[in-house]
Amino acid sequence: MAQYLIRKGKLNYELAKFDDSADSIETYTIYNRKCSCPSRYSTCKHTKILAAWQQAEEPQGLVYDDKADVIGNVFT
């Protein structure tokens, strides 16, 4: 199962995708609601994960799954 971590940059957001290792598989940049992933849809799952993170007031360290559900926290 894929896991995602989000961080906020100066101009955009970065969403890192992980599997069962400490190294990220992919990193996607989201800028103005547009994702750098190869999806053909304007609202891909990465933008949905970002929206869920923003709705939670952008807490650091939350880990999300493909359905934008929180599955853990890096800091606990």
C-alpha positions as CSV (number, residue, x, y, z in Angstrom):
1,M,0.0,0.0,0.0
2,A,1.3,3.4,-0.9
3,Q,1.9,6.1,1.7
4,Y,2.1,9.8,1.2
5,L,3.8,12.7,3.1
6,I,3.2,16.4,2.2
7,R,5.3,19.4,2.8
8,K,4.7,23.1,1.9
9,G,7.4,25.0,0.0
10,K,7.6,28.7,-0.8
11,L,5.5,28.5,-4.0
12,N,4.1,25.0,-4.1
13,Y,3.5,21.7,-2.3
14,E,5.5,18.5,-2.5
15,L,3.9,15.1,-2.0
16,A,6.2,12.2,-1.6
17,K,5.1,8.6,-2.3
18,F,6.5,5.8,-0.2
19,D,6.2,2.0,-0.1
20,D,7.7,-0.1,2.6
21,S,11.1,1.7,2.5
22,A,12.6,4.9,3.9
23,D,13.3,6.2,0.4
24,S,10.5,7.9,-1.6
25,I,9.4,6.2,-4.9
26,E,8.1,9.4,-6.5
27,T,7.8,13.1,-5.6
28,Y,5.0,15.2,-7.1
29,T,4.8,19.0,-7.1
30,I,1.4,20.6,-6.8
31,Y,1.1,24.2,-7.8
32,N,-2.2,26.1,-8.3
33,R,-4.2,22.8,-8.0
34,K,-2.2,21.3,-10.8
35,C,-0.2,18.1,-10.1
36,S,3.0,17.0,-11.9
37,C,1.8,13.4,-11.9
38,P,1.0,11.7,-15.2
39,S,-2.7,11.5,-14.5
40,R,-5.1,12.7,-17.2
41,Y,-7.6,14.0,-14.7
42,S,-7.6,17.6,-13.4
43,T,-8.3,16.4,-9.8
44,C,-6.0,13.4,-9.3
45,K,-5.7,11.6,-6.0
46,H,-2.7,13.7,-5.0
47,T,-4.7,16.9,-5.1
48,K,-7.4,15.2,-3.0
49,I,-4.8,14.2,-0.5
50,L,-3.5,17.8,-0.4
51,A,-7.1,19.1,0.1
52,A,-7.5,16.7,3.1
53,W,-4.2,17.9,4.5
54,Q,-5.1,21.6,4.1
55,Q,-8.5,20.9,5.7
56,A,-6.7,19.5,8.7
57,E,-4.8,22.8,9.0
58,E,-1.5,21.4,7.5
59,P,-0.1,19.4,10.4
60,Q,3.4,18.2,9.9
61,G,4.1,14.5,9.7
62,L,0.7,13.0,8.9
63,V,0.8,10.0,6.6
64,Y,-2.0,9.5,4.1
65,D,-3.1,6.5,2.0
66,D,-4.5,6.5,-1.6
67,K,-8.0,7.4,-0.3
68,A,-6.7,10.5,1.6
69,D,-7.3,8.9,5.0
70,V,-4.7,9.5,7.7
71,I,-2.9,6.2,8.5
72,G,-0.2,7.4,10.8
73,N,2.1,10.2,12.0
74,V,5.9,10.3,11.5
75,F,6.4,12.1,14.9
76,T,4.5,9.7,17.1
